Amino acid sequence: MTRTSIAGPEEEVAAQQVAADDGAIDRYRSIVFPNAIRELRKQHGFARLLGLSAALPDIPYVRLSKIERGEVFAKPAELQRIATALRVPAEDLLLDIDAPGFDVADWATELQGWTEEEIAEDRFAVLLAAAIRARRDADRSLSIPQVERQFGIAPVILSRLENGYKPLSRWNAQTVRAICGLLGVADAAALRRMVEEADAAGQLRDWLPVAASRAARIEKTRARIALLRTELRDAPPPGPRAKAAHPFRIVPREPQPRDGDAAVLAAIERDDVATVRLVPVFGAPRGDGLIERVTAGRSVEAPRHAGEKAYGLRVCRATLGPALPAHAVVVVDPDRFPSSGGLACVREADGLRLLVVTFDRQGRMIGYSLNPEREIELDRLDPADIGSVVAVLLD
């Protein structure tokens, strides 16, 4: 494959110049919402975030974790609910980033603890973001729709790439191939060499502040926190809330009969003998929250609507929280695709993984677990590797 230059003519580069902070990559660019939640949580008896999460069933754990870690801005209603659970005023959860004693590096000490390898990978993610921006600026035909048509990079993925959302190693093989195509290199190794060489030659200098600008982050944070203070001050006090159901509790329901099922169901109801279908149970714990599909030497009853390939699976570890304990057995239907609010079983190279299913703000189906913390975009997986949990059995 022909190697493509990512640098445009000098006049193109000049047109893209922005005010740089100090030329360095913003190490804390993912922390847009530093707050007092972690400190107040510990002061008020919640040693672990999971304990606070149990008191906030209408805020998914992954969302709550990202709020506490400052990776996303909380909504006023979310801050009010968190404050109510902690028994503090909602405004106490906000920090003044312009206060003389505030230092984002100190605030993030507990959160990061990165290894040298992780720091290097984060740096490369920003360099890659700058390289992609430079490539698109050098060829103005590479609009967002054109990049999707020509290279198969969806707009939301392109946005994440151009903002250094995550290291190259965490993008799937399909996305890495698409990036290589966009930048005109053969593979990931060539991609790394090309980007590092472009950085060494100073070709990415003008795009780095755009991809990881400390000043832009601080200004965005300052403005959003000020807006939150105003919204919290003007909002009416939260009224009593009905206790929500635990997000991990599943209550299986019988499917509504189709027209053609009426005679069959009527015959079953008239029959004095109930047919019980048993399915084998598999499952042994593996590392990283995975479950190995080996026989457990027992059987369980499958619900009537389970497919022919359904099987039982030992949970093995409470990866989804205490509502689905390790001793539970789930019934998995590999021919049924999961829906939001349910549980999914995903087949990976080294075993099976149970995930809670939800949708994000872009409408993508996301599966997540709590221990270990995982967030997987289910829409990008092969449907053959995803099954739905159709029943939960607690001994």
Secondary structure, DSSP 8 states (H G I E B T S, - for coil): ---------HHHHHHT----SSSS--TTTT----BSHHHHHHHTT-SSHHHHHHT-TTS-HHHHHHHHTTSS---HHHHHHHHHHHTS-GGGGB--TTSTT--HHHHTTTT----HHHHHHHHHHHHHHHHHHHHHHH-TT--HHHHHHHH---HHHHHHHHTT-S-GGGS-HHHHHHHHHHHT-SSHHHHHHHHHHHHHTTTTTTTHHHHS-HHHHHHHHHHHHHHHHHHHHHS-----------TT----------GGGHHHHHHHHH-SS----EEEEEEEE-GGG-EEEEEEEEEEE--TT--TT-EEEE--S-TT-TTS-TT-EEEEETTS---TTSEEEEEETTEEEEEEEEE-TTS-EEEEETTTTEEEEGGGS-GGGEEEEEEEE--
